[in-house]
Amino acid sequence: MNRVRLALVALGVSLIVSAAVLTTPSLASAPRSPSKPSAEAAPAALQPRAYLPICSVASHITPVGPNCRYGVSALSQPQMDWLPDLGAGWYLNFAPNSYNGLSTVRFIPTLTVHQDKNGCQYLNTYSIYPALNDNQLGSVIAAHPGALWVVGNEPDRGPNPPDPADPQCTQGRQGDTYPDVYAQAYHDAYVFIKQRDPTAQIANAGLVEITPGRLQYLDLVEQAYRRYYDTAMPVDVWNMHLYILPEANPLGQPNAIAQVAVGTDASLAMRESGGDKNQCGQPGIYCFADHDNMTAFADQIVKMRTWMKAHGEQNKPFIITEYSQLYPYEIDPGGTCFVQDENGQCFTQSRVTTFLNKSFSYLNTDSDPGIGLPMDHNRLVQQWLWFSLNLRVGAGTVSNLLTDDLSALTQPGRAYRDVVAAQIPSVNLFLDPLPATVAGSIWPVTGTGTARLVATVRNNGNTATTVPFTVTFYADQARLWPIGSVQIPARLDGCTTSKVTVRVDWTGLTVGKHSYWVYADSGQSIAETDETDNITSGTAEIFAHRIVLPVLRK
């Protein structure tokens, strides 16, 4: 099997942002044929699962904004002009600061995390950008209230083995951080952000892919977090990248493609085929031909959702902050493809477009009550992001949605636009489950007690709200006796990954239990796909005496 040199910039966008191009000395291609590029191989059949129907909603609902299911990476300010045409509802640039304009498209800031090194020796410390101080990260937090923060980018991918062109390991490979150090970096970033913005949400760094080795990396992070902080790792939104890439060569050695996840057992790595198409489909093998295999694609998502459930995290949103096709489509002077799969097929824009359409269909419809998110109709994935609008050089250019001069959509770009345009915009407000009981105690001066009522509202439609709405607490089921109301400003993003929490004090209560009801959009300002899930109820209990004990930590 011939060896080729290929820039893997798309595997590490922190390097893209700094305009660094990363070449790998040992990216393997499948055997190259002297013939012209041939027709694309038929993708493997996707096993039947439970799917959500794509159906129309009530005619009174009109388009109100971009679709939050579909995201895209934008790597320069001029690329942003295309987001309205594509209909993308969110973007990231693998950096903490957003580009100007487009307040209707949600920005997801990303922190950069690297483990410190002395040459090739890993140290037990880390560096994070922006730094955890008020002048740097603090000022960015203030500029993005209520944001969803991603802490790191592919910390699992390091230089194993070191690049022969970089024997001192001065050039990192993505986050390049051992699990125990990432756990510390995540903790420190989480605490710093939450202290300054309690409404912020935090997501873990997306790993390159989800394989047995990458799941071991997650296990090691979670175990280290418990060991250091005596609690489960607090994640508001779980995150992954999804690339179907081998991690080791046929001998089990790290291959400079996905690499073996740092700090994990190399025997768990998915291996290359060695150019033998008969190896495709065998356990522990990722062929080049599997790069757009929808069965392998779905398998990674199911494995991540299954891991989440096993760790008590099923009820958390789950997003994909990077995926597409990375292998390039370049024609050599002899008329052959620079990289072919085991079947002699090239990675053409037509092949990418087919993959885009099939993956979008899967992501937009697949559900499973056993592992999916109950508050999002058991969907497995809440939001997904295509890489990229335009990457000038390196792995992933074949997946560009824009031409290099940013003047037109590519074939995949037109497909992206058409898929999103075909979706029916929807808004649907609902309330998170209330606590079993809200406690309060008698105030001796008045002889009555006060209970602080708290409710959290989300939107599991695909479109943000565009007008304010009111959340009202009531003392009776008929909703004749309001306790208090809070108005929510326009805009609450959809896809369940945004939320707003409201609080009302219920005063003048006597000792005993008191039922209350909460109604999201009590003024009926929002046209929704389901008006029956806006109301929930809870109980407040007032005690004659209450003793508050301090919380002690080790």
N, C-alpha and C positions, 0 to 999 in steps of 0.2 A: 504494500500500500504506500503510495507516494505521500510524502510529507510536504505541507505547504505552510507559508507564513501568512497569518491572517490577523488583522487588527481586531481585538475583541473589545472595542470601546463600549459597545452596547451592554456588556456585562458589568460595566462600572461607570455610571454616568457622572460620578463625582470627578472622574478623570476627564470626561467630555467637557464638563463645565470649565475646567482649567485648560482646555484645548490640548490635553496630552493624548497622544495616540499610543496605544499599548500593542506591541506586536508580540506574538507568542512563537517560540521556536519549534513547537512540536504539535501544532494542530493538524490532525490527520484528516485527509480526504479519502473518500472511497476510490477504488481504481478508476482511472480516467480512460475513457474510450476515445479512439481517434475519430469516431463518427461525429456528425453534427448533433447538437442537443436534441434529444428525443422527447416524445410526449411524456407527460407527468404520470407517475404511477398512481393507481387508484389507492386512496387512503384506506386504512383498516376500518372495518365496520365497527360502529359504536354499539356497545351492548345496550339493550333496552333498559330504561330506568323510568322513574316517574317524572312526568313533565307537566309544567304549568301551561295551560292553553293561552295563546295570544288572542285576546278578544277585545272588541270595542267596548267603550264605556258610554255612559249617558251623554246624549247629544248636547247637553247644556255646558259641558266642560270644554273649554277652549284652550288652545295652546298658550302656555304661560311661561315658557322658558326652556333653557337647555335641558337635556336628559342626563340625570345624575348617574345613571348606570354606566354610561360610556365616558371614559376619560382618555387623555392623550398627554404625552410628554412634549412640552414646548421648550426648545433649547435656545431661543432668542426672542427678543421683543417683536421683530417683524412677523414671526410665525403666528403670533397671537391674533392677527387680523383674520385668520382662517377659522378660528374656533366657532363663530356664529354659523358659518356655512356648513361646518361639519355637524353642528348640534351637540358638541361635547359639553358635558355638564361640569367637568372638573379637570384640572391639570396640575402637574407638578413639573418642576425644573431641576429637581435633585439639589435644591438650595433652599435657604431659609427665607429669602426675600422674593416677593412676587414681582411680576412685570406690571407695567402701568395699564390701567383700563380694565374693561370687561368685569365689572362688579357682579354681573349675573352668572359668571362662571367661577366655581369654587376653586380656590388655590389651597394645595396641601403642602405646607412647608416641611423640609427635610433637614435634619441635622447630620453632619458628617462625624463619624466615629472611627478612630483608628487606634489600635494598640501600639504603644510606644515601643521602639526598638533601638538597640545599639548594634548597628550592622545587621546581621541576621539573627541576633539574639533577642528574643521577646522579653520585654520588661513587664512588671506587674502593674503598669499604669497605662492610662489611655489619654488621648487628646480628642477634644470635641470642638466642633465649630458650628455656630459661634460659641465662644467660651461662656461658661456658666457664671456670668457676672451681670450686673445691671446695665453696664455700658454696652455690652455686646448682645447676648441673647435676651437680656431683660428688655432692651429697647425694641427688639423684634417681636417679642411677645405682646408688648403694648400696642404694636401696630397691627396685630392679628388676633383680636379678642375672640375667644370661642373657637379657635382653629383646631384642626386635627393634625397633630405633629407626628411625623415618622422619625424615629430615633435610629439613625444609621441607614446604611445601604450595603446590603450583601456582606455583612461582617464575616460570613462563613468562608469567603473566597480569599485565599492567601497565596503566596508564591511557593507552593510546594510541588515540585522541587524549585529551588531558586532559579531564576532565569540565568542561563550562562552568560548572557550579555550584561547581567547585573549581579555579579558574584557577592557584592556587599549588601544586597537586599535593600538598597536605598530607595527603590521604587516599589511602592506597595501594590497589591493586587486587590482592589476593592477595599472593604473594611478591614480584612486581615486581622481579625480579633478573636482570641480564644473565648470559649463560652463563659468562663468565670469572670473574665474582664469585661465582656459585654454586659453581663448581669449587673456589674457595678456601674458601668456607664449609663445603662438604662435607668437604674434606680436614681442616680444623681440627676439625670435630666428630667425624669418624671417628677421628682420632688421639687426641683427648681421651677419647672413650668407650672405645676399645680399650685404652688404657694403664691405665685404672681397672677395666675388666672385660673380660679377653680372651675370655670366653665370650659376650659380647654380639654381636649381629649388626646390620648396618647396611643400610638400604634407601634408595635415592634418593627424592627427592620425587616424588609423582605429578604429572604434567603434566595439564592440563585434558582432553586427548584425544590421540590419536595420528593426526596428519595429516602431510603432507609438511613443513609448517613446524615442527611440533613435533619431528619426527625431525631436522630441521636443528638445532634447539635442543640436542637430545641430542648430536649430532655435535660441536657447538661446545663443549659442556661437556667432553666426553671429550678433545677436542683441547687445550683449555686446561689440563686436568689433566695431560696428558702434557708439555705445554710447561713448566708450573711445577714439576712434581715428577718428571719423567723416568720415569714408570711409568704403567701403565694405571690408571684409576680403580677402586679396590677396592670392589666392591658384593657383599654377601652374598646379598641378595634384591632382584630388580628389581621395580619398582612403577610403576603408571600409574593414572590416573583414566580413565573411559570415558564420555564424553558426545558425542553426535553433534550438534555445534553449529557453525554458520557462524562464520568468523573475520573476514569482511569483508563489506561491503555489495556490491551488484551492480557498483559502480564500482571495487572492490578496496581501499576504504578501511576501516581498522579499524572494527568495528561495535559495540563495547561489549557484545557477547554473549560469545563466547569470546575476542575480541581477537586480533590478530596477536601471536604469541609474541615477547616482547621480544628484540631483537638479531637477528631473522631477516629473511629476504627476504619482503616483503609480497606479492610476486607468487606465492608458494607457497600463500597463504591459500585456504581453502575459502570460497566466496562464497555469499551468500544468493541465493534464486531471484527476488527481486523480486515475489513473489506469483504467479509464473507456474508453474503445475503442469507445463507442458511442459518446464521446465528440470530437473525432478526426474529423477535418474538420469544426468544429464550429467556428464562429468568436471569436477572442480573445483567442484562445486555440492553444498551440503548444504541441502536443503529443510527447512522446519519438519516436513514429513511424514516426514522421515528420522529424526526423533528416536527412534523406536522401530523403525527398520528393522533387522531382524536380519542382513541381508547386510552392511550398513554396520558393524554391531556386530562381527560376526565378522572383517571386513576389518581393523579397527583392531587386534584381538588378533593376527592373523596378521602384520601389518606390524611390530608390536612384537617378536614372537618371531623374525621374520626378521632384524630389526635386531640382536637379541641374538646370533643365530648368526653373523652377519657380523662381529661384534666378539668372537667367541670366548667368548660367555657362554651358550651353549645349555644347559649343564649346571647353570645356576643356577635356583633357584625364581623364580617370577614371580607376583605378586599384584596384585589390583585393590583399592585402598583407598577407592574411592568410585565409585559409579555408581547411577543410577536415572533417573527422568524429572523434568525441571526446569520445563518450561512449565506454567503454572498452569491450574487449572480454576475459573474464576469466571464467574458469569452476570451480565451487565449488566442494568440495569433493563428494557431492551427485550426481554429474553429471549434474547439472543445471548451467545456465549462471549467472554470478554475476549481470548483468544488462540485462533485457529483455524489449522489448517494449510492448505496450498494446495488441498486437496480439501474445505474447509469443515468439517472434522472437529475436534471439541473434544478436549482432553487430559483425559479423564475418569478416575475411579478404575478403571472397568472396563477402559479402554485400558491403564492402568498395570499392572493385574493380569495382563492377557494378555502384556504385555511381560515382567513378572517371571517368569511361568511358562516362556516361551520362552527367555529368557536363562538361567535356572537350568538348564534342560535342556541347553542348549548348553555352558555352563560345566562342568557335571558329567560330560559325556560326550565332548567333542571331544578328539581326540588326533591327533598327526601325528609319525611317527618321524623325519621330516626336520628338524623344528624344535622338537618338544616336549621335555619333560624326561624323559630315559631312566629315571631312578630313581623316576619317578612314572608309570610305564606310558605314557610319551610324552604325558601330558596337556599342554595348552597353558598352562592357568592352574591354579595350586595352591590359591589362596584368593581369595575375592571378598567385597566388603562393600557392603551396600545402604545408601543414604543416604535416609531416616534413620528412627529410631524416631519422633521427633516434632520437627518444626521449626514453630514457631508462626507465623512470617511469612516471606514471601519465596519465591524460586524453589525448588521441591522439595516444597512442602507437599502436593501431590497424591499424592506417593509415601510419605507418612507411614504407618507401620505401626500407630501408636496414635492414638486420638482425642485431641483437645486436652486433655481432662480426665484423660487417661491411665487411663481406666476400662475400655477395651475395645480390641480389635483392629479395625482398619479392614478393608476388603475386601482390599487388598494384604497387610495383616498376617496375615489368616487364610490367604491363599494361601502366604505365606512359611512359616508354621507347618506347613501341611499338606505342603508339599514336603519340608521337613527331616524331618518325622516319618516320611515314607515311606522314607527312606534306611536301609539296613542298617548298623548300627555295625560298624566294623572296626578292627583293630589289626594292623600288619605291620611288624616290625622288620627292618632290613637294615643292612649295613655299607657305608660309602663305600669306594671303591677304595683299597687300601693303596699306599704308595710302592713303587717298583720294588725298591729295596734300602735296608735300614737299615744304616748303617755304624757300626762300633765299632773300637776298637784295643786292643791288648794292654797290660795294666797291668804294668809291669816287676816289681813286688813279687810278684805272684801268678803271673805267666806266663799269665794268662787275660784275656779281655776281656768287656766288658759292652755290650749293645745296648739302647737304649731303644725299646721297641715302643709304637706309638701307633695307636689305631683310633677311628673316629668312627661312632656309631650314630645312625640316624634311624628315623622311623616314617612310612611313607607311607599308613597307614590314615587314616580320617576321624575317629578318636577317640583321645584320649590314653590312655596306660597308667595304671592305677590302683593297681598293686602294684609293689614293687621287683623288679628282675631283675638277673642277674649276667652280666658279660662275662668270658670266660676265654680266656687265651692258652695254646696247647698246643705241645709240641715234636714231636708226631707226629700223623699224619692220623687215626689211630684214637682220638685224644683220651684217651690213657691217662696221658700225662705232662704235667700242667699246669705252666705256667711261673708263672702268677699270675692272680689274679682281681680284679675291681673290681665292687662292687655299685652299681647305679644306683637312686636313690630313685624312688618313684612321683612324678612324672608326667613322661612324655615326650610332648609334643604331637605330633599327626600332621601330615599334609599336606607333609612333608619340610622345612618351614621351621624346625623346631627340631632341635637336634642335641646330642649329648653326646660329648665326647672323653675317652678313657681312656688311661692310660699304665702300662706295666709294665716294669721293668728285668729283662733276661735276663742273668744273670751266669754266670761260669764257662765261657765259650765259648773254644774254641781257634781258631787262625788258620784262615780259610776261610769257606765259605758254610754257613748253617744255615737250614733251612726251618722255618716256624712257621705255626700255624693260629689263627684267632680265631673264637670262637663267641659270638654275641649271644644271651642268654637260655639259657645253658648248663644252668641248672637247670630249664628248661621251665616257668617260672612264668606265662608269657603265652600265652593262646590266640590264635593268629594265623591270618590268611587264607592265608598261605603259609609253611610251615615249612622250605622248601628254600633260602631265600636268607639264612639267618642265619650262614652260615659262609663265610669267605674265607681265603686264605693269602698269605704273603709270604716274603721272604728277608732274613736278616740276614747281613752279611759282616764278619768281623773281620780287620783288617789288622795286620801286624807293627809297622808304624810309621805314624803319622798326623800330618800337619802341618796345623794350623788357621791359615788366613790371615784377616786382618781384612777386614771388609766396609767398603769406602770409598764414601762418597756425595759428590756434588758439593756 
